[in-house]
């Protein structure tokens, strides 16, 4: 359910951030628009914490790696991420090409280049200095980096001679040390925000939350979380870290309470949480198309543009559900991933060349 709420916040943040509908509708609710613009992005911290929680649950529920080969786990994760990702980016490239001739706005991506397409396909766009093809795709790259980093920590500890008896303690100590470095130092350096180490503190809080939920007594884990987060906030009070810490603590409290743990949640939010990745991937293309149509038909009317924002939100959920049902929930293969990666690059170049021929 938390994923569903965070997904809603992210979509509305992007609706407020990427105009022109939000620019035109802003006089109707200026404070609300400002809040979405400034604080809606904080929902990313919820996804980071939940990502860490799920990583610990799948990779090391007892603190020690339960996978055999790090490369196999990493490759499987990459394929599962990039197949729906490539489908959504391809849709965004096509929509941007359609609206570019008649919507002159900064939110419309430029014509893609070959290097840009390759970088986005390989989740390297920010590292190599290429523009993203869609809003929020930086998070997919960071999520993959965080997963890889976690796998390598557990695999490295397991490979240390004589570490088998204390593997869980060593791995968890390494995780905590990495969190401290991230929360206290690295997360205060904006130039590192294209690397996993910048976000590892929030991701690690999710891991600690999982181990706290599984532990016979959670007191020690909670004290550790409070110490890491509290010192980070004392050094440099950052709203994003406060949200991450609060999310992790709420997870522990909720999942260690029998009544809450057995509650099925609000069904629509639960379903939205299940397909949140697909909604996250596809919503920018939908919002871009609705922005173009509504702002073109009613360029100076706040009410139609506010309704257009609502329509874009609803259509984003519908498109995300289709992407989830038809692509994400199916187990992909390397062949499928390669086909969609090549399709993204090839179609992107065709779109770019066709605009020059027109």
C-alpha positions in Angstrom: 0.0 0.0 0.0 2.9 2.4 0.8 4.2 1.8 -2.8 0.8 2.8 -4.2 0.7 6.1 -2.2 4.3 6.9 -3.2 3.5 6.2 -6.8 0.6 8.6 -6.7 2.8 11.3 -5.2 5.5 10.8 -7.9 3.0 11.0 -10.8 1.5 14.2 -9.4 4.9 15.7 -8.7 5.8 15.2 -12.3 2.4 16.6 -13.4 3.2 19.8 -11.4 6.9 19.8 -12.5 6.4 19.3 -16.2 4.0 21.8 -17.7 2.4 23.5 -19.4 -0.9 22.3 -17.9 0.4 22.9 -14.4 1.5 26.4 -15.4 -1.9 27.3 -16.7 -3.8 25.6 -13.8 -1.5 27.0 -11.1 -3.7 30.0 -10.2 -6.5 27.7 -9.0 -4.4 26.1 -6.3 -1.0 27.8 -6.0 -0.1 26.4 -2.6 -1.0 22.8 -3.6 1.0 23.1 -6.9 4.0 24.5 -5.0 3.8 21.6 -2.5 3.7 19.0 -5.3 6.6 20.8 -7.0 8.8 21.0 -3.9 7.9 18.0 -1.9 6.2 15.4 -4.1 9.7 14.1 -5.0 10.2 13.0 -1.4 8.1 9.9 -2.2 11.3 8.5 -3.9 12.6 7.9 -0.4 9.8 5.5 0.3 10.7 3.5 -2.8 14.4 3.5 -1.8 13.5 2.1 1.7 11.1 -0.5 0.3 13.8 -1.4 -2.2 16.3 -2.1 0.5 13.7 -4.0 2.5 12.9 -6.3 -0.4 16.6 -6.7 -1.3 17.4 -8.0 2.2 14.4 -10.3 2.0 15.4 -11.9 -1.3 19.2 -11.8 -1.0 20.0 -12.2 2.6 17.1 -12.7 5.0 19.4 -14.0 7.7 22.1 -11.5 7.0 24.2 -13.9 4.9 24.0 -14.4 1.1 21.6 -17.1 0.0 22.4 -16.8 -3.7 25.2 -18.9 -5.3 26.5 -16.7 -8.1 26.5 -12.9 -7.9 26.7 -12.5 -11.7 23.5 -14.6 -12.3 21.5 -12.6 -9.7 22.7 -9.3 -11.1 21.9 -10.3 -14.7 18.5 -11.5 -13.8 17.7 -8.2 -12.1 19.0 -6.2 -15.1 16.7 -8.1 -17.5 13.6 -7.7 -15.3 14.2 -4.0 -15.0 15.1 -3.1 -18.6 12.4 -4.9 -20.5 9.4 -2.8 -19.3 11.8 0.1 -19.1 12.8 -0.2 -22.8 9.1 -0.5 -23.8 8.2 2.7 -21.9 11.1 4.6 -23.3 10.3 3.6 -26.8 6.7 4.9 -26.2 8.1 8.2 -24.8 10.4 8.7 -27.8 7.5 8.2 -30.2 5.1 10.5 -28.2 7.8 13.2 -28.0 8.3 13.1 -31.8 4.5 13.5 -32.3 4.1 16.5 -30.0 7.4 18.2 -30.7 6.2 20.1 -33.9 3.2 21.7 -32.1 4.2 22.0 -28.5 7.1 24.4 -27.8 7.8 23.7 -24.2 10.9 22.8 -22.1 9.3 19.5 -20.9 9.4 18.0 -24.5 12.6 16.0 -24.9 14.9 16.9 -27.8 15.4 14.5 -30.7 17.4 11.5 -29.4 20.9 10.9 -30.5 22.6 7.5 -30.9 24.8 8.0 -27.9 21.9 9.1 -25.8 19.8 6.1 -26.8 22.6 3.7 -26.0 23.3 5.3 -22.7 19.7 5.2 -21.6 19.3 1.6 -22.8 22.2 0.6 -20.6 21.2 2.7 -17.6 24.3 4.8 -17.9 22.8 8.2 -19.0 23.8 10.3 -15.9 27.2 8.7 -15.6 28.2 9.5 -19.1 26.5 12.9 -19.2 23.7 12.1 -21.6 20.1 13.5 -21.1 17.4 11.1 -19.9 14.8 10.1 -22.5 12.0 10.3 -19.9 11.3 11.7 -16.4 12.4 9.7 -13.5 14.5 7.1 -15.3 17.5 8.1 -13.2 15.8 6.1 -10.4 15.8 2.9 -12.4 19.6 3.3 -12.9 20.1 4.0 -9.2 17.9 1.1 -8.1 20.0 -1.3 -10.3 23.2 0.2 -8.9 22.0 -0.3 -5.3 21.0 -3.9 -6.0 24.4 -4.6 -7.5 26.3 -3.0 -4.7 24.3 -5.0 -2.1 25.0 -8.3 -4.0 28.7 -7.5 -4.2 28.9 -6.8 -0.5 27.4 -10.1 0.4 29.4 -12.0 -2.2 32.7 -10.4 -1.1 32.1 -11.2 2.6 31.3 -14.8 1.7 34.6 -15.0 -0.3 36.7 -13.9 2.7 38.7 -16.9 4.0 37.4 -18.1 7.3 34.5 -15.7 7.3 31.8 -18.4 7.1 31.1 -18.6 10.9 30.6 -14.8 11.2 29.4 -14.1 7.6 26.1 -12.5 8.7 27.8 -10.2 11.3 30.5 -9.2 8.8 28.0 -8.5 6.0 25.6 -6.5 8.2 28.5 -4.6 9.7 29.7 -3.7 6.1 26.1 -2.6 5.3 26.0 -0.4 8.4 29.4 1.1 7.7 28.3 1.9 4.1 25.1 3.5 5.4 27.1 5.7 7.8 29.4 6.9 5.1 26.4 7.6 2.8 24.2 9.3 5.4 26.9 11.3 7.2 29.1 12.3 4.2 28.3 11.2 0.7 24.6 12.1 0.7 25.7 15.7 1.3 27.6 15.8 -2.0 25.2 16.5 -4.8 27.8 15.8 -7.4 27.5 12.1 -6.4 23.8 11.8 -7.1 24.3 9.6 -10.1 25.9 6.9 -8.0 24.4 4.4 -5.6 26.6 5.5 -2.7 24.6 8.8 -2.5 21.4 6.9 -1.8 22.7 3.9 0.1 21.8 5.3 3.5 18.1 5.3 2.7 18.3 1.9 0.9 20.2 0.5 4.0 17.5 1.7 6.3 15.1 -0.6 4.5 17.5 -3.5 5.0 17.8 -2.8 8.7 14.0 -2.5 8.9 13.7 -6.0 7.4 16.1 -7.5 9.9 14.3 -5.7 12.7 11.0 -7.2 11.6 12.5 -10.7 11.5 14.4 -10.4 14.8 13.0 -11.9 18.0 13.5 -8.4 19.5 13.7 -5.3 17.4 15.1 -2.9 20.0 18.7 -3.1 18.9 18.0 -2.6 15.2 15.7 0.3 16.0 18.3 2.0 18.1 20.8 1.5 15.3 18.5 3.1 12.8 17.8 6.0 15.1 21.5 6.5 15.7 22.4 6.5 12.0 19.5 8.7 10.9 19.7 11.0 14.0 23.4 11.7 13.5 22.8 12.3 9.8 20.1 14.8 10.6 22.2 16.5 13.3 25.1 16.9 10.8 22.9 18.3 8.0 19.1 18.3 8.3 17.7 16.9 5.1 14.0 16.3 4.5 14.7 13.3 2.3 16.6 11.5 5.1 13.9 12.3 7.6 11.3 10.8 5.3 13.5 7.7 4.8 14.0 7.2 8.5 10.3 7.7 9.3 9.4 5.2 6.5 11.8 2.6 7.9 10.6 3.0 11.4 6.9 2.8 10.4 7.7 -0.4 8.5 9.1 -2.0 11.6 6.2 -0.8 13.8 3.6 -1.9 11.3 5.0 -5.3 10.4 5.7 -6.2 14.0 2.1 -5.5 15.0 -0.1 -8.5 14.4 -3.2 -6.6 13.6 -1.5 -4.4 11.0 0.5 -7.3 9.5 -2.6 -9.3 8.9 -4.5 -6.4 7.4 -4.8 -6.7 3.6 -4.8 -3.0 3.1 -6.9 -0.8 0.8 -7.3 -3.0 -2.3 -6.9 -0.3 -5.0 -3.7 1.0 -3.4 -2.4 -2.6 -3.0 -3.0 -3.2 -6.7 -1.4 0.1 -7.6 1.6 -0.8 -5.5 2.0 -4.0 -7.4 2.1 -2.2 -10.8 3.8 1.0 -9.5 7.0 0.3 -11.5 5.1 0.2 -14.7 3.1 3.3 -13.9 6.3 5.0 -12.9 7.9 4.1 -16.3 5.0 5.0 -18.6 3.4 8.0 -17.0 5.6 10.6 -18.5 4.7 9.6 -22.1 1.0 9.8 -21.2 1.4 13.1 -19.4 3.3 14.6 -22.3 0.6 13.7 -24.8 -2.2 15.0 -22.6 -0.2 18.2 -21.9 0.2 18.7 -25.6 -3.5 18.2 -26.5 -5.1 20.1 -23.5 -2.7 23.1 -23.5 -3.1 23.4 -27.3 -7.0 23.4 -27.1 -7.2 25.6 -24.0 -4.0 27.6 -23.8 -5.3 30.2 -21.3 -8.0 28.3 -19.3 -7.1 27.1 -15.9 -10.1 24.8 -15.3 -9.7 22.6 -18.5 -6.0 22.3 -17.8 -6.6 21.3 -14.1 -9.0 18.6 -15.4 -6.4 17.7 -18.0 -4.0 17.0 -15.1 -6.6 14.7 -13.6 -7.1 13.0 -16.9 -3.4 12.5 -17.4 -3.2 10.9 -13.9 -6.1 8.4 -14.7 -4.7 7.5 -18.1 -1.2 7.0 -16.5 -2.7 4.4 -14.2 -4.5 2.7 -17.1 -1.4 2.7 -19.3 0.7 1.4 -16.3 -1.7 -1.4 -15.8 -1.4 -2.5 -19.4 2.4 -2.4 -19.2 2.3 -4.4 -16.0 -0.1 -7.1 -17.4 1.4 -7.4 -20.8 5.1 -7.0 -20.1 6.4 -6.6 -16.5 4.7 -9.5 -14.8 6.0 -12.0 -17.4 9.5 -13.4 -16.7 11.7 -12.0 -19.5 14.7 -13.7 -21.1 18.0 -12.2 -22.4 16.6 -12.5 -25.9 13.5 -10.5 -25.0 15.7 -7.8 -23.3 18.1 -7.6 -26.2 15.2 -7.3 -28.7 13.6 -4.4 -26.8 16.9 -2.7 -26.2 17.7 -2.8 -29.9 14.2 -1.8 -30.7 14.5 1.3 -28.5 17.8 2.3 -30.2 16.7 1.5 -33.7 13.3 3.2 -33.4 14.8 6.2 -31.7 17.2 6.7 -34.6 14.4 6.3 -37.1 12.4 9.0 -35.3 15.4 11.3 -35.3 16.1 10.8 -39.0 12.5 11.1 -40.0 12.3 14.6 -38.4 15.2 15.7 -40.5 13.7 14.3 -43.7 10.4 16.0 -43.0 
